[in-house]
Amino acid sequence: MARLSRGSTTVEGAGRDLLRGTLESMILKVVADAPDHGYGIGRKLEQVLGPGAMVEDGSLYPALYRLERRQLLQASWGRSDANRRARFYTLTPQGRRALARRTRQWTSFAEAVTRLLAGVSK
């Protein structure tokens, strides 16, 4: 079952925590498919999520730094397709395990919300 992070005392605060965790999970998934730099990760997320879900740099880069600090991602300098210097992010073994765990949690949470919205009790 998905848990909201501690310290969330309002619905608005709880929603932000859930969304932040969701963004981090989506980043892990994108990087699991192929290592990439921040700009590329953001564009891939926007391609998958569609035009109604733009990922702001002010959310993306702090999430990348948090994931790197927690050793779920590893970063190294390289050159982008545009021949610009960029930090490329790779999933660590710990990140791969976290992605699997988060995927299970999200699936369980989404199924519970679907049951609730459909009016079906367990």
N, C-alpha and C positions, 0 to 999 in steps of 0.2 A: 504494500500500500504506500502511495506517495505521501511524504510528510513535508509540510512547510517548514522552513528553517526557523529556529528559535528566535525570539525577539520580535516576531511579527504580531503586533497587537491590534492592528486594524485590517479590515478586508483589503484596503488599498495597499498597505504594506505587504500583506501576505501575497497579493497578486504580483507585486513587483518581484518578490523572492522567487515565486514559481516561474515567472517569465525569465528571470536571470538564469535560473537553473536550466530552463528549457533552451535558452540561447547557448549556454555552455555545452549542453548535450548535442545540439545541432552542429556546433563547431567541431566537436569531437568526431561526429559522423562524417562531416565533410573532409576532415584531415585523415580519417581512417581510409577513405577511398583513395586519396592521393595527397601527399604533402603539398602545401601551398603557402603563399604569403598572405598577409592580412587583407590586402585589396582583393586578391583572388578569392579568398574565403568569403568575403562579403558579397561579391558578385555571384558566387555559386549559391549562396543562401537566397539571395534575391531572385535568382532564376527559378529555384525550386518553390519558394514561397509565393511568388507572383508579385504583381505591382502594388498590391495593397499592404505589403509587409516589408517595407524598406528597413534595412538594418543600418542604424546610424553608427558612424565611426566612434561616437562618444559611448556607445554600448559595446561595440565589437572589440576595440583594442583593450579596454580594461578587462574584458572577459578573457582575451588571449593571454594577457599578463597574469591574471589569476590562475588560469590553467597551467601556465608555465611554472609559476611559483609553487603550485601544488604537485609539480612534476608529472602532470598528465600529458603535457606537451613538451617537446624539446625544440628549441629554436636555434637556427644557424643562419649566418649571412650568406647570401647568394645573389644571383642576377635574375631579374624578372624577364619576361618575354620582351619587354620594352627596353632591356639592357640597363635597368635601374637597379641600384643596390636595394635589397629587400631582405627582411627576416622571413625565412621559410620555417614553417611549423610542421613537426612530425609527431605522430602519436607514439607515446612510450608504452611499454608493456602494462604499466600501471594505468595509463589512459585507456588502453584497450579493455581492461577489466572494468574500469569505471563506466565506459560506454555500454558494455553488456549489462551491468547492473542498472544503470539509468534507463536503458531501453526496457528492461523488465518492469521497472517502477512506473515508467510512463505508460506502458501498455496496460498495466493493472489500473492505474488512475483513470486512463481514458475509457476503459471498459466500465468502471464504476460510474463515471459521469454519464456515459451513454445509457446505462441501466436507469439511472435517476431521471434523465431527460425523457426516456421512453416510458417512464412510469412503471417499470418492472422492478419488483423487489426480489431480493435473492432468496 
